[in-house]
Amino acid sequence: MVRYALLLLVLTPIISLFSSCRTVAPVVDEGPLVVLISPNNGEVRDSGDVEVRIYLQNFSIVPDTAQGNKAGEGHVIYYLNASAPLKQGAPATTTPGTFAVSTETSYTWPNVPPGQHTFTVQLVNNDNTPLNQPVTVRANVTLK
């Protein structure tokens, strides 16, 4: 029994070394990703200006909407109390005043009144249409 325990103690680091050296292909496609940093879903905060901050991965923001669509690049659209349009080939804009097209990883909604509000962010192509696989994130926030 002691002999097996010693063998296990010797072989475990060797097996770990070899298994950490192999390359593993990702299980899921590593396409664009947006993470909402602020505000947090379910957060209760004071009314007024609300800054929405995001973190992007595998997506480059470009300033020119005149260039053709290119995988992994485009713009960000911030929405206030509006669902992000997801129809392929159609503009991902909503009623004026409920969206903001941006080339920044934050946007501040001015003077948001008290009540329940939904803040949504969508990554879009250079022509402001949804990505082939839409990428959105949303937070429901109560302002007092």
Number of C-alpha atoms within 10 A of each C-alpha: 6 7 8 9 10 10 11 11 11 11 12 10 11 10 10 10 11 9 10 9 8 8 7 7 7 7 6 6 7 9 12 18 17 19 15 21 13 16 19 14 15 12 12 15 13 13 15 14 12 18 14 21 17 18 12 15 12 12 17 16 19 16 13 12 13 8 11 10 16 11 14 18 18 27 26 28 22 28 25 19 14 17 19 24 15 20 13 13 13 12 15 23 21 15 8 7 11 15 22 18 18 17 16 14 17 17 19 13 19 11 10 15 14 13 12 13 16 16 26 21 26 27 32 28 26 24 19 21 23 27 25 13 12 18 18 22 16 20 18 17 18 18 17 12
